[in-house]
């Protein structure tokens, strides 16, 4: 239901935009079509292949524990650079109005991107320490007093790699009954 409502709202908004573009006397439809074609072509022919290539390269060069933070850092850097690009280029900046773009946007972008990569470096370092600790110690075994995660398939003893006692006709400690009277034993078919 929500999808249908969102689809209807999206169609109405796009219809309003097309209507406005077609009926506005100041609109230049040829220029708008050229702009949209340029944006779509740049995205499909340059940005997406570059993103796919970088993702493929990262999957080959980085260990699994480092991929997530590095990919997030690259994505954040790309978004920040895309947002800052018009300010860096300065197109449309009137030379007689120095207050139109008064800041050093290149320095600002460098500071923000450096902050992003400091955070990425911290996350990678944390994951490296965790990976080395787990490799040295081994995985932490589950204790029998903690319940198994949902969908783990099996009893707590099986999740903890403890020996599972053979089934008897007595009820199990969890309250389910075994194959004796009052139960079919189907509750424990996965044990």
Legacy VTK file of the C-alpha trace (Angstrom):
# vtk DataFile Version 3.0
C-alpha trace
ASCII
DATASET POLYDATA
POINTS 191 float
0.000 0.000 0.000
2.772 2.444 0.911
4.592 1.708 -2.339
1.497 2.509 -4.353
1.011 5.797 -2.511
4.665 6.736 -3.028
4.453 5.764 -6.701
1.341 7.900 -7.156
2.979 10.874 -5.415
6.115 10.462 -7.558
4.094 10.305 -10.779
2.147 13.421 -9.778
5.294 15.363 -8.914
7.010 14.365 -12.164
3.876 15.213 -14.130
3.815 18.657 -12.496
7.493 19.162 -13.389
6.944 18.176 -17.030
3.846 20.388 -17.227
5.814 23.319 -15.784
8.688 22.770 -18.204
6.354 22.626 -21.208
4.171 25.621 -20.290
6.781 28.027 -18.887
7.464 30.733 -21.479
11.049 31.158 -20.251
11.800 27.439 -20.478
14.274 26.196 -23.071
13.252 22.579 -23.693
16.208 21.847 -25.983
18.656 23.059 -23.326
16.887 21.014 -20.643
16.985 17.855 -22.764
20.689 18.415 -23.515
21.381 18.929 -19.794
19.499 15.762 -18.789
21.188 13.731 -21.538
24.591 15.007 -20.414
23.919 14.138 -16.773
22.607 10.667 -17.609
25.376 9.969 -20.120
28.080 11.083 -17.697
26.609 8.916 -14.974
26.119 5.823 -17.103
29.307 6.061 -19.154
31.796 7.440 -16.614
30.651 7.336 -12.992
29.124 3.845 -12.852
31.955 2.056 -14.690
34.487 3.846 -12.461
32.568 2.857 -9.308
32.284 -0.761 -10.475
35.986 -0.858 -11.355
37.049 0.587 -8.002
34.764 -1.866 -6.187
36.233 -4.784 -8.112
39.768 -3.573 -7.429
39.066 -3.169 -3.708
37.645 -6.685 -3.527
40.920 -7.996 -4.958
43.338 -5.854 -2.943
41.805 -5.430 0.507
41.020 -8.059 3.137
37.360 -8.447 4.033
37.636 -6.658 7.364
38.944 -3.487 5.660
36.608 -3.301 2.672
33.560 -1.775 4.355
35.229 1.286 5.899
37.345 1.959 2.791
34.316 1.707 0.494
32.354 4.038 2.791
35.273 6.490 2.797
35.527 6.436 -0.986
31.782 6.922 -1.365
31.761 9.820 1.117
34.742 11.429 -0.620
33.009 11.135 -4.003
29.796 12.697 -2.687
31.640 15.551 -0.946
33.706 16.246 -4.060
30.599 16.228 -6.247
28.883 18.709 -3.949
31.958 20.966 -3.730
32.842 20.833 -7.438
30.721 23.830 -8.518
32.297 25.944 -5.780
35.789 24.773 -6.721
35.272 25.544 -10.411
33.568 28.849 -9.681
31.399 28.905 -12.806
28.945 31.755 -12.706
31.075 33.696 -10.245
30.762 37.365 -11.191
34.213 39.008 -11.090
32.763 42.271 -9.785
31.192 40.579 -6.705
33.872 39.025 -4.496
31.306 38.084 -1.855
29.559 35.592 -4.164
32.064 32.799 -3.407
34.190 34.270 -0.618
35.778 31.152 0.917
38.689 28.899 0.030
36.560 25.911 -0.963
39.507 23.749 -1.969
40.991 24.000 1.530
37.582 23.332 3.097
37.089 20.239 0.971
40.580 18.993 1.837
39.886 19.412 5.575
36.559 17.571 5.428
37.966 14.747 3.292
40.945 14.435 5.662
38.517 14.142 8.600
36.604 11.411 6.757
39.805 9.442 6.160
40.924 9.842 9.787
37.652 8.170 10.804
38.130 5.483 8.120
41.680 4.873 9.374
40.407 4.487 12.934
37.754 2.001 11.839
40.250 -0.009 9.790
42.691 -0.050 12.709
39.946 -1.213 15.078
38.922 -3.986 12.696
42.551 -5.017 12.244
43.019 -5.350 16.004
39.787 -7.323 16.296
40.769 -9.623 13.432
44.217 -10.293 14.890
42.798 -10.861 18.372
40.250 -13.311 17.048
42.927 -15.094 14.996
45.211 -15.406 18.040
42.544 -16.430 20.550
40.109 -18.140 18.279
36.378 -17.625 18.167
34.718 -17.137 21.535
32.626 -20.244 22.288
29.018 -19.826 23.258
28.130 -20.830 26.792
25.283 -23.211 27.471
23.404 -20.698 29.635
23.008 -18.243 26.744
20.214 -19.019 24.301
21.130 -19.735 20.711
20.432 -16.955 18.246
17.113 -17.128 16.458
17.272 -19.247 13.380
20.469 -20.975 14.509
18.781 -24.322 14.035
19.221 -26.578 17.006
19.395 -26.372 20.721
21.609 -24.162 22.851
23.916 -27.118 23.385
24.354 -27.562 19.647
25.058 -23.830 19.185
27.691 -24.052 21.926
29.232 -27.169 20.315
28.499 -29.177 23.462
27.503 -32.808 23.254
23.774 -33.265 22.861
22.399 -36.038 25.085
20.423 -38.757 23.334
16.658 -38.398 23.278
14.613 -40.352 25.775
10.905 -40.468 26.449
11.208 -37.790 29.144
10.221 -34.164 28.549
13.107 -31.884 27.690
14.192 -29.169 30.115
12.786 -26.529 27.770
9.259 -27.748 28.334
8.824 -29.463 24.983
8.154 -33.128 25.073
10.172 -35.843 23.425
8.914 -38.817 21.470
7.159 -40.261 24.563
3.546 -39.696 25.607
2.225 -36.225 24.906
4.670 -35.378 22.167
5.724 -36.495 18.749
9.346 -35.432 18.999
8.925 -33.288 15.879
10.050 -30.237 17.867
13.520 -31.751 18.047
13.807 -33.125 14.543
16.787 -30.852 13.847
18.809 -32.098 16.854
LINES 1 192
191 0 1 2 3 4 5 6 7 8 9 10 11 12 13 14 15 16 17 18 19 20 21 22 23 24 25 26 27 28 29 30 31 32 33 34 35 36 37 38 39 40 41 42 43 44 45 46 47 48 49 50 51 52 53 54 55 56 57 58 59 60 61 62 63 64 65 66 67 68 69 70 71 72 73 74 75 76 77 78 79 80 81 82 83 84 85 86 87 88 89 90 91 92 93 94 95 96 97 98 99 100 101 102 103 104 105 106 107 108 109 110 111 112 113 114 115 116 117 118 119 120 121 122 123 124 125 126 127 128 129 130 131 132 133 134 135 136 137 138 139 140 141 142 143 144 145 146 147 148 149 150 151 152 153 154 155 156 157 158 159 160 161 162 163 164 165 166 167 168 169 170 171 172 173 174 175 176 177 178 179 180 181 182 183 184 185 186 187 188 189 190
